[in-house]
Amino acid sequence: MKKISRRSFLTVCGAAAAAAALTACGGSASSASGTAASASTTASSAAEQAAGTLSGNVATGGSTSMKNVIAALTEGFAEVEPGVTVSYDPTGSGAGITGATDKTLDIGLSSRALKDDEKNDVDGTTVALDGIAIIVSKDSKVADLTVEQLKKMFTGEITNWKEVGGDDGEIVLVGREAGSGTRDGFESIVDVKDSCKYAQELTATGAVISAVEANPLAIGYASLSAVGDTVAMVTVEGVECSEDTVKDGSYKIQRPFVFVTNKSVALSEQAQAFVDFATSKDAADLIRTAGAVPVNE
């Protein structure tokens, strides 16, 4: 797929228009008209090339944590293939994998690796890495936790903040709903699968962040790409959650962002073009801007 940016398109068109204007100044009206027509044809041809040749829709859906990444990739892809519409339905990783499996989605989105039984029907392509940040209120005195402490906190063995260096107060556990890729990633890595004692189970990353922000006794987890300055991220065993530490593997609580496609059917031309774009070096800066860590650059 040839990448021609909107800027290139405008440059070509501008050059063609300038050529037409210069010819008009130096020749007859008919000559200028012919040259202008030729320049117009050249510009039109360049416009078609710059605009891309594909059209149609690419249906994606699944992980809510991939919202920012998909938005950035969609915007970048629109400059290459403006005739293609990429839709996104944020329904959770489980639904994304199911959508790819039952062919209701061209590309399912999962913020966890595929399980062995899921690989029978679908393929997974990692487009980025994401750190799962451990978040607390900005008023919290706790700045660092170990994976073992997190395990004991989320299973109810540690119930008071003073046990981990904070003020006296009952720990309020905030997490995602069952089926969430963020939850599955966190629970699998910390080894607390299906044993967390949540006070709140929320259906979106933003809702978890808001709940932790509003409660000085709360702790939760959220995609690094979604965390702003309304909450604090604790370090895990002395390592902060950042692009560098996720990429080099030193930050332990991380997971992949995966494009999921059905094995039994070929992708449409426009869907394949979107996958190719998302996994190219050209997309690396877009993924980084969205707060995730590119794997291809």
N, C-alpha and C positions, 0 to 999 in steps of 0.2 A: 504494500500500500504506500503510495507516494504521499508524503506529508507536505502540503502547501498551506501556509498560514494565511489568515485573513490579511495580515500586513503585506505579504507577498502579492496577494491579489490586488490590493489597493495600489501597490507600487507599479505593477504591470499596467493597470488601467491608467494611472497617472502619466506614465511614460508614453503610452499610446495617444492620450489626449494632447500631450505636449507636442508630439510629432505632427499631429494633425494641425495644430495651431501654427507651428512654424512654417509648414508647407503652404498654408493659406496666406500667410504674410508674403511669401516669396513667389507665388505663381498665380495663374489665372484662377477664376472662380471655379471653372470646371475641373481644373487640375487639383485645386484645393479640396473640392468636393469629393473627387475620386480618392485622393490620399486620405481624407477624413473617413471615407467609407471603409477604406482598407484598414485604417487604424482601428476603426470601430469593430470590424470583423476580428482583428487580432485581439482586441481587448475582450470581445465576447468569448473568443476561444479560450483566452487565458482565464476568464472568469469561470467558464465551465470546468476547466482543469483545477483551478484554485478551489472551487466550490465542492469538488468531489463528484463522484458519479453514482453514489448509492442513495437509496431512499428506503423508507419503511420504518418499522418500529423494532426496538430491542427491549424485550420485557425482562427486567431484573427485579429481584425482591428477596427479602430475608433480613439479615443482620441490621439492627438499628445502629449498632456501633460503627458500621461502615458508611453511615450517612454522609459525613464530610468527604470521605474519599471518593464515593460515587459521584457526589456533586462536582468535585474538582475534575474528575475524569470525564464526566459528561460535558462539562463546559469546554475542556480542551479538545475533546473529540468533535464537538460542534464546529470547531474551526477547520477541521479536516474534512468532515462529512456533514455539512449543515442540513442535508436532506434526510438525515436519519434522526429519529426521535428515540432517546433512551429513557424509558419509564422506570420508576423505582417505587416499590411497595414495601415499606419498613414493617415487616411482620415477624421478625425474629429468625435466627439461624435455622432452627428446626423446620420452620415453614419454607425457608429458602431451599433447603435440601430436598424437602418433599416436592416443592414446585418444579425443581429440575428433574426429579425422579418421575413425576407423573406428566411431565412435558407441558405444564401450564406456564412455565417460565422458560425463557431462552437461557438465562443465566441465574442460577440461585446464588445467594450471597451468604457465606458462613464465616463467623468470627471464631471458629474452632476448626481443628483438623477433622477430616472425615473419619468415621469409625470404620472398622474392618467390614462390617456387614453392609454399610452404605456404599462401599466401593464396588459392590457387585453391579450396581446400576448406574453410578455416576462417577465422573472424574473430578478431581479437585486441582485447581491451579492457584498457587499462592501468588498474590499480586503485591502484598505488603505484610509487614509485621506490626504488631500492636502491643505495647506494654499495657498491662492491666494495673492501673494505679490504685494504691490503697489511699483512700481519702478520709480526712477527718475535718472537724470544724477548725477554722482559722484560730480559734481561741484555745485549742487543745495544746497541752504541754508535751504531748507525746510526739516525738520527731522520728523515731526509728523503732521498727519491730522486726522480730525474726519470723521465719516461716512457721516455726514451732509455736511461737506465741499467737500468731494468726490462727493456726489450727485450733489451739485451745480456746481462743476467744470465740471463734465462730461455731464451735461445738458446745459452748456453754461451760467449759471447764474453768476458764477465767471469766469472771463476770463483773469485776470492778476495775476501773481505770487505774486505781492506785497500785494494782498488781503488776502493771507494766510501766510505772513511772509517772502516771498522770494524777489528777486530782481525784478525791473520793467521789465516786458516782457510778451508777450501774451502766454498763456498756449496752448501747442500743445498736443492734445489728441490722443494717439495711442492705438488701440485695435485690437481685433481679428475679423475675418469675421463672418457673420451671420451663425448660425449653430454650431459654436465653443462651446464646453462645458465650456471652460474657460470664454468666453464672457457671456454665459448664467448664469454661476455661479456668476460672478462679478455683472452683471446687476440685477440679482434677489436679491442678498444680499443687494446691495446698493440702490435698488428700483429705477433703472433708465432704466428699460426694454424698449427697442426700442425707447429711447429718447436721446441717447448719440450723441454728436456733434463731431464725430471723424474727425480728419484731415487725419488719415491713418487707414485703416482696412486691416490687414495683415493675411496671411493664416497659419502661424506657430508661435509657442511660441518663437523660436529662432529669428525670424524676428522682433518681437515686442521688444525683448531685445536689438537687434542691433540698431533699430531705436531710442530707448530711449538713448542708449549709445552715439549715434552720435549727439544728439540734446540737449543742455543744458536747453531748454525750454519745453522739452517733459515730459509727465507722461504716464505711462501705467500700465498694470497688467500682471503677469505671474505666472505660477506654481512655488511654492517654490522649488520644486525639480530641476527646470531648471535654477534658478538664480545663477550666479556665482559672481565674484568680479568685473565685468565690469560696473555694475550699483549699485546704492544705494537703499536699501529697507527702506521706511519710516515706522515708527510705526503708528498704527491706534489706536487713543484714548489712547496713551501711552503704547500700548502693541506691542512688536515686533512679527514678523511672525517667529515662530520657531516650532520645533517638540513638545516641551512641551506645548506651548500656544495653538497650534492646538488641541492637544490631550485633554487638560483640558477645551477647549472651550472658553478660555478667548480672543483668537484672533478671531475677528468676521467674517473675510472674509475667509471662508474655505468651502471645498466641498469634497464629497466622490469620490474615484476611484472605479468604479463599473464594475464587469463582468456581461454581459448581455447574457442570454440564452433563447432559444425558449421554450415556455411552452408545445408545442404540440408534440415535439420529444425528445427522450432520447439522451443524449450526448453519443458519442462514448466512448469506454473504455479509450482511450488515452486522450480524452478531459476531461473526468471526473477526470482522474488521475491528470491532470494539475490543474484543479480547486481545487481539494483536497490539492495538494501541495501548491498552492498559498494562501490558507486560513488556512494553518497549522502554528503551532508555529515555525516550522523549517524555514519558509520563512520570519520571522519577521526581522532578521538581514539583509537579502537581500533587503527588502523593505526600511529599514532604510538607508542602504548604498546608495540606489538610491535617497534619499532625501525626501521620503514620510514618513508618520507616520503609522506604522502597527497597525491593530486593534485586531489581535489575537496574544497574547504572554503571 
